[in-house]
Every structure is written in C-alpha cells, then in structure tokens.
Amino acid sequence: MAITKQKKQELLASMKERLSGAKSIVFVNFNALTVQETKVLRRKLLAEKVGYFVTKKTLAKRVLKELNAKGDMPELPGELAIAYGDDLLAPSRETYAFQKAPREKGSIAIVGGIFGGEYKNQVEMMSIATIPPLQVLRGQFVNIVNSPIQRFVIALEEIRKGKVA
C-alpha cells in the first residue's frame, strides 16, 4: 500500500529527529523475523538505550544525505532497519550479539553504518561490533598492568625460599 505524501513528510521528520543526535547508526538487514523475535530484539536494544526502527530505503537515504556523513553510503540490500544511540558501541555490539544468537526462523545482519560521522561498510562495522564493553576493556588493562608485578612478586618469593633453605 502506498504511503501518502503527508505521511512520508511525517516519517522523514521523525527519522531526522531520531538520527540527528545519534553518535552511532547501524544499518540492519533483517529477513523473516517473527514478531516475537523482533520484540526480543527491541527489548534488548532498549535496555542498552538503543533505538530501533524499520524504514523504507528511499526515505532512509533522504534523511542520511542530510546528516552529511563523510564517505560513501554502503549498499543496503533487502529490508532495512536502523539501530541508533548515544553510545558509540552499543548499537553495533547489541545488534551483533542478537545476530549471533540462534533462532528458529529469520535472520539479521549488519550491512553498514555511520560511526564517528563517517559511513562504514559491513566489515568495518563488524569489527566495531566486536569491541568489548568499556568495563571489560578496563579489566583487561588492569590485568596487563598487574601481570608483570605479580610475576615479579612470585620471583622474589622463590628467591626468598632459596635463601631460607
């Protein structure tokens, strides 16, 4: 069913409002997802303060041109949904986590996005999606800093045991 011109204007205004303040935007190709799976995806994204909506590609392209992102827009095959948020990593990370989860029917895939004001292709967005959360990165950093200190203490303990014996 065709959308009236007035409805298209309303959709464009709504999309502009949602995406203009977003720091990260992920283009998602979905295929044959059930309503239940879509609800689960939306809930998971909402828990991370990530917005998600399905749109027509022609309307999305109009809005994305106005965002003035650098580079070339990636190919957008199939049905298009957009995940967006104020966190740079959350939209891509949460979409990727849902993409990896097994499901009975349907699939989703990241096909590109906008990160840091630049268009990114599928490969670049997938590498961004696999970056661990900030807390995990901090934990890894602390472990890297702690490891040499811990080994030094173990070596000193072995020296002490050798002198005592």
The 8 nearest C-alpha neighbors of each residue, nearest first, counted from 0:
[[1, 2, 3, 6, 55, 4, 7, 54],
 [2, 0, 3, 4, 7, 6, 55, 5],
 [1, 3, 6, 7, 4, 0, 5, 8],
 [4, 2, 6, 5, 7, 1, 8, 0],
 [3, 5, 7, 6, 8, 2, 9, 1],
 [4, 6, 8, 7, 3, 9, 2, 10],
 [5, 7, 9, 3, 8, 4, 10, 2],
 [6, 8, 10, 4, 9, 5, 11, 3],
 [9, 7, 11, 5, 6, 10, 12, 4],
 [8, 10, 6, 12, 7, 11, 13, 5],
 [11, 9, 7, 13, 8, 12, 14, 6],
 [10, 12, 8, 14, 13, 9, 7, 15],
 [11, 13, 15, 9, 10, 14, 8, 16],
 [12, 14, 10, 16, 11, 15, 9, 17],
 [15, 13, 17, 11, 16, 12, 18, 10],
 [16, 14, 12, 18, 13, 17, 19, 62],
 [15, 17, 13, 14, 19, 18, 12, 20],
 [18, 16, 14, 15, 19, 13, 20, 21],
 [17, 19, 21, 15, 20, 16, 14, 83],
 [18, 20, 16, 15, 21, 17, 66, 14],
 [19, 21, 18, 22, 17, 16, 85, 84],
 [22, 20, 84, 18, 85, 23, 19, 83],
 [23, 21, 85, 87, 84, 86, 20, 115],
 [22, 24, 114, 87, 21, 83, 84, 113],
 [25, 23, 83, 113, 112, 82, 114, 26],
 [24, 26, 112, 82, 81, 91, 111, 27],
 [27, 25, 81, 112, 111, 110, 109, 80],
 [28, 26, 109, 80, 108, 79, 110, 81],
 [27, 29, 79, 108, 107, 78, 77, 109],
 [30, 28, 107, 106, 78, 27, 108, 79],
 [29, 31, 106, 105, 32, 107, 28, 78],
 [30, 32, 105, 33, 106, 104, 29, 107],
 [33, 31, 105, 30, 36, 106, 37, 104],
 [32, 34, 36, 35, 37, 31, 105, 104],
 [33, 35, 37, 36, 38, 32, 39, 31],
 [34, 36, 38, 33, 37, 39, 32, 40],
 [37, 35, 39, 33, 38, 34, 32, 40],
 [36, 38, 40, 34, 39, 35, 41, 33],
 [37, 39, 41, 35, 36, 40, 42, 34],
 [38, 40, 36, 42, 37, 41, 43, 35],
 [41, 39, 37, 43, 38, 42, 44, 36],
 [40, 42, 38, 44, 39, 43, 45, 37],
 [43, 41, 45, 39, 44, 40, 46, 38],
 [44, 42, 46, 40, 45, 41, 39, 47],
 [43, 45, 49, 41, 47, 46, 42, 40],
 [44, 46, 48, 42, 49, 47, 43, 41],
 [47, 45, 43, 44, 48, 42, 49, 41],
 [46, 48, 44, 45, 49, 43, 89, 93],
 [49, 47, 45, 46, 44, 50, 84, 85],
 [48, 50, 84, 44, 45, 47, 83, 90],
 [51, 49, 83, 82, 84, 45, 48, 44],
 [52, 50, 82, 81, 83, 41, 49, 80],
 [51, 53, 80, 81, 54, 82, 50, 79],
 [54, 52, 80, 79, 81, 51, 55, 78],
 [55, 53, 80, 79, 56, 52, 59, 58],
 [54, 56, 58, 57, 59, 79, 53, 78],
 [55, 57, 59, 58, 60, 54, 79, 75],
 [56, 58, 60, 59, 55, 61, 54, 62],
 [59, 57, 61, 60, 56, 55, 62, 11],
 [58, 60, 56, 62, 61, 57, 63, 55],
 [59, 61, 63, 57, 58, 62, 56, 64],
 [62, 60, 58, 64, 59, 63, 57, 65],
 [61, 63, 59, 65, 64, 60, 15, 58],
 [62, 64, 60, 66, 65, 61, 59, 67],
 [65, 63, 61, 62, 66, 67, 60, 68],
 [64, 66, 62, 63, 67, 61, 68, 15],
 [65, 67, 63, 64, 68, 62, 19, 18],
 [68, 66, 65, 64, 69, 63, 116, 117],
 [67, 69, 117, 116, 66, 118, 70, 113],
 [70, 68, 117, 118, 116, 67, 71, 72],
 [71, 69, 118, 117, 68, 72, 119, 116],
 [70, 72, 118, 73, 69, 119, 68, 117],
 [71, 73, 118, 74, 70, 119, 120, 112],
 [74, 72, 120, 111, 71, 75, 119, 118],
 [73, 75, 76, 72, 110, 111, 120, 121],
 [74, 76, 73, 110, 77, 79, 56, 28],
 [77, 75, 74, 78, 28, 79, 110, 56],
 [78, 76, 28, 79, 75, 29, 30, 56],
 [77, 79, 28, 29, 76, 80, 30, 55],
 [80, 78, 28, 27, 54, 53, 56, 77],
 [79, 81, 53, 27, 52, 54, 26, 28],
 [80, 82, 26, 52, 51, 25, 27, 53],
 [81, 83, 51, 25, 50, 90, 24, 49],
 [84, 82, 24, 50, 49, 90, 23, 21],
 [83, 85, 49, 21, 86, 23, 50, 90],
 [84, 86, 22, 21, 87, 23, 83, 20],
 [87, 85, 84, 89, 88, 22, 23, 90],
 [88, 86, 23, 22, 89, 85, 114, 84],
 [87, 89, 86, 91, 90, 92, 128, 127],
 [88, 90, 92, 86, 91, 93, 87, 47],
 [91, 89, 93, 92, 83, 82, 88, 49],
 [90, 92, 128, 94, 89, 93, 88, 95],
 [93, 91, 128, 89, 95, 94, 90, 88],
 [94, 92, 96, 95, 90, 91, 89, 97],
 [93, 95, 97, 91, 96, 92, 90, 98],
 [94, 96, 98, 92, 93, 97, 91, 128],
 [97, 95, 93, 99, 98, 94, 92, 100],
 [98, 96, 94, 100, 95, 99, 93, 40],
 [97, 99, 95, 96, 107, 100, 94, 108],
 [100, 98, 96, 97, 95, 101, 94, 107],
 [99, 101, 97, 98, 96, 102, 95, 106],
 [102, 100, 99, 103, 98, 97, 104, 106],
 [103, 101, 104, 100, 105, 106, 36, 32],
 [104, 102, 105, 101, 106, 33, 32, 36],
 [103, 105, 102, 32, 31, 106, 33, 30],
 [106, 104, 31, 32, 30, 103, 33, 102],
 [105, 107, 30, 29, 32, 31, 108, 104],
 [106, 108, 29, 28, 98, 30, 27, 109],
 [109, 107, 28, 27, 110, 98, 29, 106],
 [108, 110, 27, 111, 26, 121, 28, 25],
 [111, 109, 121, 26, 27, 108, 28, 120],
 [112, 110, 121, 120, 26, 119, 124, 109],
 [111, 113, 25, 26, 24, 119, 118, 114],
 [112, 114, 118, 24, 117, 119, 23, 116],
 [115, 113, 23, 116, 117, 112, 118, 24],
 [114, 116, 117, 113, 22, 23, 87, 118],
 [115, 117, 68, 114, 113, 69, 118, 22],
 [118, 116, 69, 68, 113, 114, 115, 70],
 [117, 119, 113, 70, 112, 72, 69, 71],
 [118, 120, 112, 111, 123, 113, 124, 117],
 [121, 119, 111, 123, 73, 122, 124, 112],
 [120, 122, 111, 110, 124, 123, 125, 109],
 [123, 121, 125, 124, 120, 126, 111, 119],
 [124, 122, 126, 125, 120, 121, 119, 127],
 [123, 125, 127, 121, 126, 122, 111, 128],
 [124, 126, 128, 122, 127, 123, 121, 129],
 [125, 127, 123, 129, 124, 128, 122, 130],
 [128, 126, 124, 125, 129, 130, 123, 88],
 [129, 127, 92, 91, 125, 126, 130, 124],
 [128, 130, 126, 127, 131, 92, 125, 95],
 [129, 131, 127, 128, 132, 126, 92, 88],
 [132, 130, 135, 129, 136, 133, 128, 134],
 [133, 131, 135, 134, 136, 130, 88, 89],
 [132, 134, 136, 135, 137, 131, 138, 130],
 [133, 135, 137, 136, 132, 138, 131, 139],
 [136, 134, 138, 137, 132, 133, 131, 139],
 [137, 135, 133, 139, 138, 134, 140, 131],
 [138, 136, 140, 134, 135, 139, 133, 141],
 [137, 139, 135, 141, 136, 140, 142, 134],
 [138, 140, 142, 136, 137, 141, 135, 143],
 [139, 141, 137, 143, 142, 138, 136, 144],
 [140, 142, 144, 138, 143, 139, 145, 137],
 [141, 143, 145, 139, 140, 144, 146, 138],
 [144, 142, 140, 146, 141, 145, 139, 147],
 [143, 145, 141, 142, 146, 140, 147, 148],
 [144, 146, 142, 148, 143, 147, 141, 149],
 [145, 147, 149, 143, 148, 144, 142, 150],
 [148, 146, 150, 149, 145, 151, 144, 143],
 [149, 147, 151, 145, 146, 150, 152, 144],
 [148, 150, 146, 152, 151, 147, 145, 153],
 [151, 149, 153, 147, 152, 148, 154, 146],
 [152, 150, 154, 148, 149, 153, 147, 155],
 [151, 153, 155, 149, 154, 150, 156, 148],
 [154, 152, 150, 156, 151, 155, 157, 149],
 [153, 155, 151, 157, 156, 152, 150, 158],
 [156, 154, 158, 152, 157, 153, 159, 151],
 [155, 157, 159, 153, 154, 158, 152, 160],
 [158, 156, 160, 154, 159, 155, 161, 153],
 [159, 157, 155, 161, 156, 160, 154, 162],
 [158, 160, 156, 162, 161, 157, 155, 163],
 [159, 161, 157, 163, 158, 162, 156, 164],
 [162, 160, 158, 159, 164, 163, 157, 156],
 [163, 161, 159, 160, 164, 158, 157, 156],
 [162, 164, 160, 161, 159, 158, 157, 156],
 [163, 161, 162, 160, 159, 158, 157, 156]]
